[in-house]
Amino acid sequence: MRKLGTVDLEILDLAIKEKGTFNENSLENSELKRHGVGKILDTLASLKDRKFISLNKDGSFSITELAREILWSSNIPAWARVLRLLQIKSCNLNQIVDIIGLSEDKIIVEIEKLRKNEFLLMSPQRQENKLIKVYEILPEGIQEVDKTETEGFDKIKFGELKSNGGILEIIDEIKKDVANSINSDIEKNSIIEKLNNLKSKLEI
């Protein structure tokens, strides 16, 4: 994928939200101003050099079709857009929906498909006293989305789950920890039974 940094992403996302064209006022009224003038100017120059934005006669900038093809084109499958975004930064669900611009229901379906195929990982993080699900791309996901640059998007087949991807091993480790804990035998057996039920429901 054409590599983007987080500030690159913010500027292109701003362009999308401004219907393709933004100016100095747009930048000043956005969260981008926290990066400082120097960083923003450097990023604008870099995006222009890579032909991701173009400079207009009135001093405004417009996002190019080349840049739209990264995350914002209907030519790119939704799952690939999610993986490409997570290559740039880890995101929660709201961020993914906001940046990519697809419905939450559609994004949830794609995330679940990617998670089951072990292309991304969900990890709960506490933010402002709330537990937020944050998604990050796994090495397998990076490998698969990178292959699309040369092989296209039709080569990847979803649906067949890998044997366990380490999930069952993690459950077994928890069972060992429980067995070695100081809890009563009744408590240990109850927890282990729940873990066994979880293993069977995962069906992997």
C-alpha positions as CSV (number, residue, x, y, z in Angstrom):
1,M,0.0,0.0,0.0
2,R,1.1,3.6,-0.6
3,K,2.4,4.3,2.9
4,L,0.8,7.0,4.9
5,G,1.7,8.5,8.3
6,T,-0.8,9.5,10.9
7,V,-0.6,13.2,10.0
8,D,-0.9,12.3,6.3
9,L,-4.1,10.4,7.1
10,E,-5.5,13.3,9.1
11,I,-5.0,15.8,6.3
12,L,-6.5,13.4,3.7
13,D,-9.4,12.7,6.0
14,L,-10.0,16.4,6.4
15,A,-10.0,16.7,2.6
16,I,-12.6,14.0,2.3
17,K,-14.8,15.7,4.9
18,E,-14.4,19.0,3.2
19,K,-15.8,17.5,0.0
20,G,-12.4,17.1,-1.6
21,T,-10.9,20.6,-1.2
22,F,-9.5,22.4,1.9
23,N,-7.7,25.6,2.7
24,E,-5.8,27.3,5.5
25,N,-9.0,28.0,7.3
26,S,-10.0,24.4,7.2
27,L,-6.7,23.4,8.8
28,E,-6.9,26.1,11.4
29,N,-10.4,25.0,12.5
30,S,-9.4,21.3,12.7
31,E,-7.5,19.2,15.2
32,L,-4.5,19.3,12.9
33,K,-3.4,22.7,14.4
34,R,-2.1,20.8,17.4
35,H,0.8,19.5,15.2
36,G,2.2,23.0,14.6
37,V,2.7,25.0,11.4
38,G,6.0,23.4,10.5
39,K,4.8,19.8,10.7
40,I,1.7,20.7,8.7
41,L,3.6,22.4,6.0
42,D,6.1,19.5,5.7
43,T,3.2,17.0,5.5
44,L,1.4,19.1,2.8
45,A,4.6,19.3,0.8
46,S,5.2,15.5,1.1
47,L,1.6,14.7,0.1
48,K,1.9,17.0,-2.9
49,D,5.2,15.4,-4.0
50,R,3.5,12.0,-3.8
51,K,0.6,13.3,-5.9
52,F,-1.9,12.7,-3.1
53,I,-3.0,16.4,-3.1
54,S,-2.8,19.1,-5.7
55,L,-2.4,22.9,-5.2
56,N,-5.1,25.0,-6.6
57,K,-4.7,28.6,-8.0
58,D,-6.5,30.1,-5.0
59,G,-4.0,28.5,-2.6
60,S,-6.4,25.7,-1.5
61,F,-5.6,22.0,-1.9
62,S,-7.6,19.1,-3.4
63,I,-7.3,15.4,-2.8
64,T,-6.4,13.4,-5.9
65,E,-7.9,10.3,-7.2
66,L,-4.7,8.5,-6.4
67,A,-5.2,9.3,-2.7
68,R,-8.9,8.4,-2.8
69,E,-7.9,4.9,-4.0
70,I,-6.2,4.2,-0.7
71,L,-9.2,4.3,1.7
72,W,-12.1,6.1,0.1
73,S,-12.8,4.4,-3.2
74,S,-15.6,2.0,-3.8
75,N,-13.1,0.1,-6.0
76,I,-11.4,-1.0,-2.9
77,P,-13.2,-3.8,-0.9
78,A,-14.3,-2.7,2.6
79,W,-12.1,-5.3,4.3
80,A,-9.0,-4.0,2.5
81,R,-9.9,-0.5,3.5
82,V,-10.1,-1.5,7.1
83,L,-6.8,-3.3,7.0
84,R,-5.1,-0.4,5.2
85,L,-6.4,2.0,7.9
86,L,-5.1,-0.2,10.7
87,Q,-1.7,-0.4,9.0
88,I,-1.5,3.4,9.6
89,K,-2.9,3.4,13.1
90,S,-4.9,1.3,15.6
91,C,-8.5,2.5,15.8
92,N,-11.7,1.9,17.7
93,L,-14.9,1.2,15.9
94,N,-16.1,4.8,15.8
95,Q,-12.8,6.0,14.3
96,I,-12.9,3.3,11.6
97,V,-16.5,4.2,10.7
98,D,-15.7,8.0,10.7
99,I,-12.6,7.7,8.5
100,I,-13.7,5.1,6.0
101,G,-17.2,6.5,5.8
102,L,-19.1,3.2,5.6
103,S,-22.0,2.3,7.9
104,E,-21.3,0.9,11.3
105,D,-23.1,-2.3,10.5
106,K,-21.0,-2.9,7.4
107,I,-17.8,-2.2,9.3
108,I,-18.7,-4.6,12.1
109,V,-19.3,-7.4,9.6
110,E,-15.9,-6.7,7.9
111,I,-14.1,-6.6,11.3
112,E,-15.7,-9.9,12.4
113,K,-14.6,-11.5,9.1
114,L,-11.1,-10.2,9.5
115,R,-10.9,-11.2,13.2
116,K,-12.0,-14.7,12.5
117,N,-9.3,-15.0,9.8
118,E,-6.8,-13.7,12.3
119,F,-5.9,-10.6,10.3
120,L,-6.7,-8.2,13.1
121,L,-6.8,-8.2,16.9
122,M,-9.2,-6.5,19.3
123,S,-7.8,-5.4,22.6
124,P,-9.8,-3.6,25.3
125,Q,-8.3,-0.3,26.4
126,R,-9.4,2.0,29.1
127,Q,-9.9,5.6,27.9
128,E,-11.5,8.3,30.0
129,N,-12.7,5.7,32.5
130,K,-14.4,3.7,29.7
131,L,-13.4,0.4,28.3
132,I,-13.0,0.8,24.5
133,K,-12.4,-1.9,21.9
134,V,-9.3,-1.0,19.9
135,Y,-8.4,-2.9,16.7
136,E,-4.9,-3.4,15.4
137,I,-3.6,-5.2,12.4
138,L,-1.7,-8.5,12.9
139,P,1.3,-9.6,10.8
140,E,-0.9,-12.0,8.8
141,G,-3.2,-9.0,8.0
142,I,-0.2,-6.9,6.8
143,Q,1.0,-9.8,4.7
144,E,-2.4,-10.3,3.1
145,V,-3.2,-6.6,2.4
146,D,0.3,-6.1,1.0
147,K,-0.2,-9.0,-1.5
148,T,-3.2,-7.1,-2.9
149,E,-0.7,-4.6,-4.4
150,T,0.5,-7.2,-6.9
151,E,-2.2,-9.8,-6.9
152,G,-5.4,-7.8,-6.6
153,F,-8.2,-8.3,-4.2
154,D,-9.8,-11.5,-5.6
155,K,-7.1,-13.9,-4.5
156,I,-8.0,-13.7,-0.8
157,K,-10.7,-16.1,0.3
158,F,-12.4,-15.6,3.6
159,G,-14.5,-18.1,5.6
160,E,-12.1,-20.9,6.4
161,L,-10.8,-20.4,9.9
162,K,-7.3,-21.4,10.8
163,S,-6.9,-24.3,13.2
164,N,-6.7,-22.1,16.4
165,G,-4.2,-19.3,15.9
166,G,-3.0,-19.8,19.5
167,I,-6.5,-19.2,21.1
168,L,-6.8,-22.7,22.4
169,E,-3.3,-22.6,23.8
170,I,-4.1,-19.4,25.6
171,I,-7.1,-21.0,27.2
172,D,-5.0,-24.0,28.3
173,E,-2.5,-21.6,29.9
174,I,-5.3,-20.0,31.8
175,K,-6.5,-23.4,32.9
176,K,-3.1,-24.2,34.2
177,D,-2.9,-20.9,36.1
178,V,-6.3,-21.6,37.7
179,A,-5.2,-25.1,38.7
180,N,-2.1,-23.7,40.4
181,S,-4.0,-20.9,42.1
182,I,-5.0,-20.7,45.8
183,N,-8.7,-20.8,45.0
184,S,-10.8,-23.6,46.4
185,D,-11.3,-26.8,44.3
186,I,-14.9,-25.8,43.7
187,E,-13.9,-22.4,42.3
188,K,-11.2,-23.9,40.2
189,N,-13.5,-26.6,38.7
190,S,-16.1,-23.9,37.9
191,I,-13.7,-21.7,36.1
192,I,-12.1,-24.6,34.2
193,E,-15.6,-25.8,33.1
194,K,-16.4,-22.4,31.8
195,L,-13.1,-22.3,29.8
196,N,-13.9,-25.7,28.4
197,N,-17.3,-24.5,27.3
198,L,-15.6,-21.5,25.7
199,K,-13.3,-23.8,23.7
200,S,-16.2,-25.8,22.4
201,K,-18.2,-22.7,21.4
202,L,-15.2,-21.3,19.5
203,E,-15.5,-24.3,17.2
204,I,-11.9,-24.0,16.0
